[in-house]
Amino acid sequence: MLGNLARWLRMMGCDTLYARGWHDSRILEEAEKSRRIIVTRDRGLYNRARRRGLEAVLVGEDLARALALISLRYGVPLEVDPGRSRCPVCNSPLRLASREEVRGRVPPRVYESYTEFWVCTGCGQVYWRGGHWRGIERTLGEARRWAERLRESRRR
């Protein structure tokens, strides 16, 4: 249900377990056992979690607004710093890699155009600040605007 949000939270540095296909009871048990926050659009799951004393956040479908809500509630910075990001695919931490290390693992044009690369310590995926970075910044800018609106509405 929230795979895209999970990827964004990982890029923002949050250790994020994505429970695709899990039954609600398993999600609740895992959250209780590992002290995780449940982020969901399922009002029933949200209510069951709260009744059990678990930390839970009910979000809507808008990605930027969900990021803003989580940022305000838990102090997660609305920024992507690859040095503290996690792999959006497998959730493992990223580490800075040398250009030589990624030679042959990225397209030649990317290798020639970029000097900073990060490698996932789990799955080995290589990341860099490519053309997609503008889209990342656009989404984060929208999330920051939502965060400001939410702050303002709380002050009233």
N, C-alpha and C positions, 0 to 999 in steps of 0.2 A: 504494500500500500504506500509506503513512504521511502522507497529505494532511492529516489533522487535526493530527498532531504538527507538521508543517511550518507550518501556520497559527499554532499556539501559539508555536513558536520565533520566528516573525516578530514576533508581538505582544510577545514578550519582548526584542526588539531584535536578533535574530540574522539576518544575511544568509543566507537559506535558499533554495536552489535545489531545487525539487521536480521530480523526473525521472519524472513519470508516463508510462508507456509506453515508456521507454527500455530498450534491451537492456543487460544487465550490462556488456558491453564498453564501451559508450558512457559509462556511469556511471563506470567505472574510469578511462577516458581523461580525462573532465572533471575528476574528483577530482584526478588526477595533474597535469593542466595548470593548474588554478586553485587547487590546494592546499586543497581542501575536505575536510571530514570526511564520510565516508559513514555515514549512520544508516539501519539496515535491520533487518528481521525475517528476512531471507533468510540463513540460515547459510552457504550456498554462496557468496553474494556477499561476505559478511563474511570468510570464509576466503580467498577470492581476493584481496580487498583487502589483508589482512594479509600474505599471501605476497608481494605487490608492494611492501610497505613503506608502504602507505597507512594513514592514520588512519581507523579505523572503529569503530562502536559497534553492538553487537547488542542490540536492545531487544525486549521482549515486546509484547503487545497492550494492556496497561494504560497509559493515557495519563499518569496522575500518576506512576507509577513510572518511565516513560521520561523524563519531564521531570526527575525527581529524579536519575536516573542521569547525564543530560547536565549538569545543574547541578553535581553533585559533580565530575565528570570535567573539565569545562572552565570552571568558575567562572561559569557563567551564573546571574545572580540570578533567583530564583523570584518575579518580580514583573513586572507590566505597567505601564510608565510610558509613556503615549502620546507624551511628548516625545522618547523614544528608540526608540519602536516602529517597526516596518515594517508596511506594509500586508499583512494576512493573505491578500489576494487576489493581489496582483502583486509583493510584496516590495520596493516602493519605500519610501523614508523618508516619515514623516508630518511635517507641519508644523502649528503652531498657526495657527488661522484665527479671524478676527473673527466675531462673530455676524452682522453685516451681510453678510459674504461668503457665509454659508451660507443666508441667507434664500431661501426658495423651493426649496432643495435638500434640506431636511429637513421632516418633517411639522410643521404649525403648532404642535401641542402640544409637540413637542420643542423647537422654536425658542423658545417662551415659557417652557419649564421649565428649560432648561440655558443656562449661560453660557460653557462651554468646549467648543470643537470643534477637531478636527484634520482635515486634508485630506491625502489621499495625493498625493504629488508626481508619481506616475505615472498612475494611472487616475482620480484626482479623487474617489474615494469619500470620504464624510464620516463621521467617527466622533465619538462622545461617550460619556460614562460614564453609560449608561442603565441600565435595569432588569436587563439582562444582566450587569452588573458583579458582582452577588452570585454568579452562577454562575462567573464568572472567579475571584473570590476563593475560592470553595469548592474549585475544582479546584486552585488554587495552594496552598491550605492542605493539601489532601490530598498534593500533591507535596512540600511541606515536611515533612510527617509521614513520608513514604517516605524522604526524604533523611536524616532523623534516624535512622530504622531502619537504613538502609544504612551510615551512619557508625558506629553502634553495632556492627553485625555485623563491620565491618572492624577495630574495636578489639579484638575477641575473638581 
